[in-house]
């Protein structure tokens, strides 16, 4: 239940940064956000949230992207789409040269595989598709988000 409660809280507070990039809209959105998750590395977004309490989590897939994000100031990265390149084994292989960089496994994670990701290498996982009903989300019915599907 802890995972679900955390996910529900983040669902309501996270600003998905990709559509905003650097704009007045981004700055307003980030003022209300607790985290900014991006599908890639946006230095513009990282600059907007730098010096604030907003956690910026850029999306990466390769070792080069991990280095770029970390060098640009990311304290944690989201490995997306981890399942497309081998899942647990892939993130574990990325973690070997970068043990100091926390990684969030994203895409294709199931509730049954969380333990494997966390014990292998991931600091956290994204469970959106495994945890929340797509129909409920489309209807903005957040009362149904506490039920695993």
Backbone as CSV, one residue per row, in Angstrom:
resi,resn,N_x,N_y,N_z,CA_x,CA_y,CA_z,C_x,C_y,C_z
1,UNK,0.818,-1.202,0.000,0.000,0.000,0.000,0.857,1.260,0.000
2,UNK,2.043,1.203,0.549,2.918,2.363,0.561,3.234,2.820,-0.853
3,UNK,3.505,1.867,-1.721,3.816,2.216,-3.105,2.630,2.926,-3.746
4,UNK,1.434,2.397,-3.521,0.247,3.002,-4.133,0.005,4.398,-3.588
5,UNK,0.146,4.588,-2.280,-0.062,5.915,-1.711,0.940,6.907,-2.261
6,UNK,2.186,6.506,-2.360,3.225,7.380,-2.910,2.911,7.718,-4.363
7,UNK,2.501,6.716,-5.136,2.197,6.942,-6.546,1.029,7.895,-6.703
8,UNK,0.003,7.752,-5.879,-1.142,8.655,-5.985,-0.720,10.082,-5.675
9,UNK,0.107,10.275,-4.672,0.544,11.619,-4.317,1.345,12.227,-5.467
10,UNK,2.282,11.460,-6.019,3.084,11.978,-7.117,2.245,12.229,-8.351
11,UNK,1.264,11.378,-8.591,0.393,11.549,-9.743,-0.257,12.931,-9.717
12,UNK,-0.640,13.387,-8.546,-1.307,14.674,-8.437,-0.332,15.849,-8.406
13,UNK,0.947,15.601,-8.072,1.897,16.690,-7.915,2.959,16.787,-8.998
14,UNK,3.086,15.784,-9.820,4.140,15.782,-10.830,3.717,16.583,-12.051
15,UNK,4.615,17.381,-12.542,4.419,18.068,-13.806,5.255,17.346,-14.841
16,UNK,4.641,16.847,-15.888,5.403,16.229,-16.964,5.998,17.364,-17.771
17,UNK,7.297,17.418,-17.794,7.993,18.609,-18.258,8.113,18.743,-19.766
18,UNK,8.105,17.669,-20.497,8.395,17.724,-21.932,7.590,18.760,-22.707
19,UNK,6.274,18.879,-22.506,5.527,19.843,-23.316,5.846,21.301,-22.985
20,UNK,6.431,21.565,-21.819,6.628,22.938,-21.391,7.961,23.533,-21.819
21,UNK,9.016,22.718,-21.773,10.385,23.181,-22.032,10.651,24.441,-21.210
22,UNK,11.186,25.490,-21.815,11.418,26.707,-21.038,10.417,27.754,-21.500
23,UNK,9.516,28.073,-20.630,8.490,29.049,-20.961,7.909,29.585,-19.662
24,UNK,7.175,30.678,-19.745,6.492,31.160,-18.541,5.543,30.103,-17.972
25,UNK,4.928,29.310,-18.841,4.023,28.254,-18.375,4.787,27.229,-17.547
26,UNK,6.014,26.929,-17.954,6.830,25.965,-17.203,7.114,26.487,-15.809
27,UNK,7.488,27.742,-15.711,7.817,28.297,-14.399,6.613,28.283,-13.471
28,UNK,5.437,28.593,-13.992,4.212,28.557,-13.179,3.904,27.122,-12.765
29,UNK,4.002,26.190,-13.704,3.706,24.788,-13.402,4.662,24.238,-12.364
30,UNK,5.941,24.581,-12.465,6.924,24.048,-11.534,6.757,24.604,-10.128
31,UNK,6.169,25.790,-10.000,5.932,26.347,-8.668,5.008,25.454,-7.857
32,UNK,4.081,24.755,-8.519,3.117,23.903,-7.828,3.564,22.442,-7.773
33,UNK,4.630,22.113,-8.466,5.046,20.712,-8.584,6.021,20.324,-7.490
34,UNK,6.044,19.028,-7.194,7.059,18.503,-6.284,8.145,17.790,-7.085
35,UNK,7.838,17.447,-8.330,8.805,16.770,-9.188,8.476,17.050,-10.644
36,UNK,9.507,16.973,-11.478,9.330,17.135,-12.916,9.964,15.930,-13.593
37,UNK,9.146,15.068,-14.165,9.657,13.903,-14.886,9.555,14.191,-16.368
38,UNK,10.628,13.922,-17.064,10.690,14.212,-18.482,10.954,12.921,-19.236
39,UNK,10.516,12.849,-20.466,10.764,11.682,-21.296,12.179,11.635,-21.834
40,UNK,12.888,12.725,-21.710,14.262,12.810,-22.176,15.022,13.791,-21.306
41,UNK,16.135,14.264,-21.826,16.945,15.232,-21.090,16.640,16.611,-21.663
42,UNK,16.085,17.480,-20.842,15.824,18.851,-21.256,16.599,19.769,-20.331
43,UNK,17.695,20.295,-20.829,18.505,21.204,-20.032,17.689,22.443,-19.674
44,UNK,16.788,22.861,-20.572,15.918,24.009,-20.282,15.094,23.746,-19.021
45,UNK,14.490,22.566,-18.940,13.674,22.214,-17.777,14.561,22.140,-16.539
46,UNK,15.715,21.526,-16.673,16.616,21.418,-15.527,17.029,22.801,-15.028
47,UNK,17.227,23.744,-15.941,17.588,25.106,-15.543,16.448,25.799,-14.818
48,UNK,15.208,25.569,-15.256,14.048,26.201,-14.620,13.913,25.744,-13.169
49,UNK,14.133,24.467,-12.907,13.931,23.946,-11.551,15.177,24.019,-10.675
50,UNK,16.323,24.320,-11.269,17.556,24.410,-10.494,17.422,25.469,-9.403
51,UNK,17.817,25.123,-8.204,17.733,26.046,-7.084,16.375,26.071,-6.413
52,UNK,15.449,25.233,-6.898,14.132,25.130,-6.268,14.049,23.803,-5.518
53,UNK,12.920,23.539,-4.917,12.703,22.275,-4.212,12.137,21.196,-5.138
54,UNK,11.981,21.522,-6.420,11.417,20.580,-7.383,12.482,19.561,-7.778
55,UNK,12.145,18.288,-7.657,13.037,17.210,-8.067,12.902,17.020,-9.569
56,UNK,13.993,17.140,-10.286,13.986,16.954,-11.733,14.499,15.556,-12.052
57,UNK,13.705,14.780,-12.788,14.054,13.402,-13.128,14.017,13.262,-14.652
58,UNK,15.162,13.507,-15.304,15.180,13.384,-16.763,15.166,11.928,-17.203
59,UNK,14.594,11.700,-18.378,14.553,10.359,-18.942,15.815,10.054,-19.717
60,UNK,16.348,8.854,-19.515,17.567,8.409,-20.196,17.382,6.972,-20.647
61,UNK,18.222,6.533,-21.555,18.191,5.134,-21.974,19.587,4.540,-22.098
62,UNK,20.558,5.373,-22.424,21.907,4.878,-22.694,22.903,5.414,-21.657
63,UNK,24.082,4.790,-21.583,25.112,5.323,-20.693,25.472,6.774,-21.008
64,UNK,25.528,7.130,-22.275,25.848,8.510,-22.655,24.794,9.476,-22.127
65,UNK,23.536,9.106,-22.240,22.464,9.966,-21.739,22.518,10.085,-20.212
66,UNK,22.880,9.020,-19.527,23.020,9.076,-18.068,24.097,10.087,-17.693
67,UNK,25.240,10.016,-18.353,26.339,10.951,-18.088,25.912,12.380,-18.393
68,UNK,25.229,12.597,-19.514,24.770,13.949,-19.883,23.825,14.516,-18.831
69,UNK,22.859,13.713,-18.404,21.888,14.176,-17.412,22.571,14.473,-16.078
70,UNK,23.434,13.578,-15.648,24.131,13.758,-14.372,25.038,14.981,-14.422
71,UNK,25.748,15.152,-15.514,26.637,16.308,-15.685,25.843,17.618,-15.699
72,UNK,24.621,17.567,-16.229,23.769,18.759,-16.286,23.108,19.066,-14.943
73,UNK,23.288,18.188,-13.953,22.770,18.480,-12.619,21.710,17.545,-12.084
74,UNK,21.338,16.519,-12.833,20.322,15.581,-12.342,20.880,14.780,-11.164
75,UNK,20.083,14.656,-10.123,20.512,13.842,-8.984,19.930,12.432,-9.066
76,UNK,19.005,12.228,-9.990,18.379,10.926,-10.223,17.913,10.913,-11.679
77,UNK,17.916,9.748,-12.317,17.476,9.649,-13.712,16.415,8.559,-13.844
78,UNK,15.561,8.710,-14.845,14.523,7.718,-15.146,14.959,6.950,-16.384
79,UNK,15.170,5.637,-16.244,15.568,4.804,-17.386,14.288,4.366,-18.091
80,UNK,14.065,4.961,-19.262,12.851,4.720,-20.036,13.240,4.396,-21.470
81,UNK,12.827,3.418,-22.009,11.953,2.350,-21.601,12.792,1.121,-21.265
82,UNK,12.901,0.852,-19.983,13.788,-0.188,-19.490,13.402,-1.576,-20.004
83,UNK,12.113,-1.833,-20.131,11.675,-3.176,-20.552,12.033,-3.471,-22.009
84,UNK,12.150,-2.437,-22.828,12.458,-2.643,-24.246,13.876,-3.176,-24.461
85,UNK,14.755,-2.931,-23.469,16.141,-3.356,-23.629,16.574,-4.427,-22.631
86,UNK,15.624,-5.080,-21.993,15.999,-6.199,-21.135,15.542,-6.114,-19.698
87,UNK,14.847,-5.065,-19.335,14.276,-4.985,-17.999,15.308,-4.951,-16.881
88,UNK,15.142,-5.863,-15.928,15.998,-5.911,-14.743,17.473,-6.042,-15.140
89,UNK,17.756,-6.899,-16.095,19.146,-7.106,-16.509,19.750,-5.834,-17.104
90,UNK,18.943,-5.094,-17.850,19.463,-3.874,-18.474,19.801,-2.813,-17.428
91,UNK,18.889,-2.564,-16.499,19.169,-1.526,-15.500,20.315,-1.955,-14.585
92,UNK,20.424,-3.255,-14.311,21.549,-3.747,-13.506,22.874,-3.511,-14.243
93,UNK,22.878,-3.700,-15.555,24.110,-3.470,-16.323,24.461,-1.983,-16.386
94,UNK,23.447,-1.110,-16.422,23.706,0.337,-16.402,24.248,0.785,-15.048
95,UNK,23.792,0.134,-14.005,24.171,0.546,-12.647,25.645,0.249,-12.348
96,UNK,26.214,-0.761,-12.992,27.609,-1.138,-12.707,28.586,0.017,-12.896
97,UNK,28.578,0.725,-14.026,29.520,1.843,-14.155,29.060,3.126,-13.455
98,UNK,27.811,3.156,-13.012,27.265,4.364,-12.387,26.605,4.052,-11.039
99,UNK,27.335,3.447,-10.106,26.713,3.075,-8.826,26.290,4.286,-7.996
100,UNK,26.836,5.444,-8.284,26.549,6.669,-7.544,25.326,7.430,-8.059
101,UNK,24.736,6.984,-9.160,23.593,7.692,-9.736,22.316,6.884,-9.496
102,UNK,21.384,7.418,-8.708,20.111,6.723,-8.504,19.329,6.640,-9.817
103,UNK,18.715,5.473,-10.063,17.967,5.240,-11.298,16.557,4.753,-10.992
104,UNK,15.601,5.318,-11.726,14.207,4.914,-11.641,13.908,4.074,-12.880
105,UNK,13.426,2.849,-12.680,13.045,1.994,-13.806,11.638,2.382,-14.252
106,UNK,11.468,2.569,-15.558,10.174,3.008,-16.061,9.801,2.275,-17.338
107,UNK,8.541,1.928,-17.449,7.892,1.325,-18.608,7.980,-0.196,-18.567
108,UNK,6.813,-0.790,-18.499,6.723,-2.244,-18.514,6.926,-2.898,-17.162
109,UNK,6.990,-2.117,-16.095,7.174,-2.673,-14.757,5.819,-3.199,-14.267
110,UNK,5.826,-4.396,-13.725,4.605,-4.966,-13.145,4.743,-4.995,-11.627
111,UNK,3.631,-5.127,-10.944,3.690,-5.203,-9.490,4.468,-6.432,-9.039
112,UNK,4.467,-7.486,-9.842,5.220,-8.700,-9.506,6.724,-8.531,-9.687
113,UNK,7.159,-7.570,-10.505,8.593,-7.420,-10.788,9.273,-6.330,-9.973
114,UNK,8.529,-5.580,-9.182,9.104,-4.470,-8.414,10.286,-4.940,-7.560
115,UNK,10.101,-6.017,-6.816,11.155,-6.513,-5.928,12.443,-6.798,-6.712
116,UNK,12.320,-7.387,-7.892,13.496,-7.700,-8.707,14.236,-6.436,-9.133
117,UNK,13.486,-5.417,-9.538,14.118,-4.157,-9.950,14.831,-3.494,-8.776
118,UNK,14.162,-3.428,-7.632,14.733,-2.742,-6.475,15.950,-3.487,-5.931
119,UNK,15.888,-4.806,-5.868,17.032,-5.555,-5.337,18.187,-5.643,-6.334
120,UNK,17.910,-5.434,-7.604,18.966,-5.509,-8.618,19.703,-4.195,-8.809
121,UNK,18.978,-3.093,-8.909,19.679,-1.844,-9.208,18.829,-0.589,-9.087
122,UNK,17.554,-0.674,-9.278,16.717,0.529,-9.312,16.508,1.115,-7.916
123,UNK,16.527,2.438,-7.847,16.220,3.136,-6.602,14.713,3.263,-6.421
124,UNK,13.998,3.242,-7.548,12.540,3.353,-7.540,12.024,2.826,-8.878
125,UNK,10.716,2.660,-8.972,10.089,2.219,-10.216,8.857,3.064,-10.495
126,UNK,8.488,3.140,-11.761,7.239,3.789,-12.167,6.243,2.679,-12.430
127,UNK,5.104,2.738,-11.764,4.087,1.690,-11.887,2.788,2.194,-12.489
128,UNK,2.792,3.260,-13.196,1.537,3.861,-13.656,0.630,2.885,-14.381
129,UNK,1.103,2.218,-15.406,0.256,1.311,-16.175,-0.108,0.048,-15.419
130,UNK,0.743,-0.381,-14.502,0.494,-1.611,-13.754,-0.419,-1.379,-12.564
131,UNK,-0.563,-0.137,-12.159,-1.263,0.163,-10.923,-2.609,0.841,-11.128
132,UNK,-2.699,1.666,-12.153,-3.896,2.472,-12.319,-4.683,2.059,-13.554
133,UNK,-5.968,1.983,-13.419,-6.849,1.679,-14.540,-6.794,2.823,-15.550
134,UNK,-6.524,2.498,-16.812,-6.457,3.536,-17.843,-7.795,4.251,-17.987
135,UNK,-8.866,3.502,-17.863,-10.201,4.098,-17.976,-10.434,5.119,-16.862
136,UNK,-10.049,4.753,-15.637,-10.226,5.669,-14.509,-9.390,6.928,-14.704
137,UNK,-8.173,6.765,-15.200,-7.309,7.922,-15.406,-7.868,8.838,-16.487
138,UNK,-8.363,8.270,-17.581,-8.936,9.077,-18.651,-10.146,9.863,-18.165
139,UNK,-10.893,9.270,-17.232,-12.076,9.936,-16.678,-11.736,10.794,-15.461
140,UNK,-10.436,10.866,-15.132,-9.972,11.602,-13.956,-10.660,11.127,-12.679
141,UNK,-10.903,9.834,-12.631,-11.535,9.213,-11.473,-10.425,8.717,-10.550
142,UNK,-9.896,9.603,-9.731,-8.750,9.273,-8.892,-9.117,8.388,-7.708
143,UNK,-10.399,8.230,-7.420,-10.786,7.347,-6.323,-10.520,5.889,-6.665
144,UNK,-10.402,5.555,-7.961,-10.112,4.178,-8.369,-8.620,3.881,-8.472
145,UNK,-7.772,4.840,-8.140,-6.340,4.630,-8.318,-5.699,3.788,-7.225
146,UNK,-6.436,3.424,-6.191,-5.842,2.625,-5.134,-5.977,1.129,-5.396
147,UNK,-6.555,0.752,-6.529,-6.749,-0.648,-6.852,-5.782,-1.063,-7.938
148,UNK,-5.030,-2.123,-7.684,-4.126,-2.642,-8.727,-4.959,-3.309,-9.803
149,UNK,-4.487,-3.178,-11.044,-5.204,-3.800,-12.146,-4.373,-4.911,-12.754
